[in-house]
Amino acid sequence: RANPGSLLVLNVPLVAPNEQETSDSDVAALLRAGAAGDNDYAFQILAERLVADGAADTILIPAWEMNGTTYADRCGPDPTAWKAYWQRVVTVMRSVPGQRFRFDFDPDRGPDAIPWTQCYPGDAYVDIIGMDSYDKEPGADFTDYVDQPDGLAEQVAFAAAHHKPISYPEWGNFEYGDDPAYV
């Protein structure tokens, strides 16, 4: 509110707690429960509060880096349930009067536990195609990150094919130390 020209971008986990080790079978069960509506109330309340607090134009990033294994809301254990859960969250949040939310589909760059395209919930539920990218394996230089399977070039081509803008919610150094050329 202090700066009307600013924009809120908010990562939102689909499963809480999200950063604890959770078995694939438990993740699959949590995703199916979410897809069935078990968490609708939480997303309804979040949407209502954002609108009431003057952040009706927030960009939301549900389940960032879903194609990996780090988070409990990962896609790999049940891609069908994951996509249905994402669709449900978007539908619930968009039902709130006054909202102008946009939803950013934000996988981790490169081959991971599952190709990120297998997690894509559909054009009606995604407004932006994002990608988190760090200087890490696989790949040793920027060209590798661009050209690798599920890399930056594929993200740009995918976004263009779906008529979506692109974003890079996370971009930085990780494995190779201070790397100004990457940044």
PyMOL commands that set and color helices and strands:
alter all, ss='L'
color gray80, all
select helices_A, chain A and resi 24-35+40-52+79-94+116-119+123-125+142-147+152-161
alter helices_A, ss='H'
color red, helices_A
select strands_A, chain A and resi 9-12+59-62+102-105+128-130+133-135+166-167+171-173
alter strands_A, ss='S'
color yellow, strands_A
deselect
rebuild
show_as cartoon
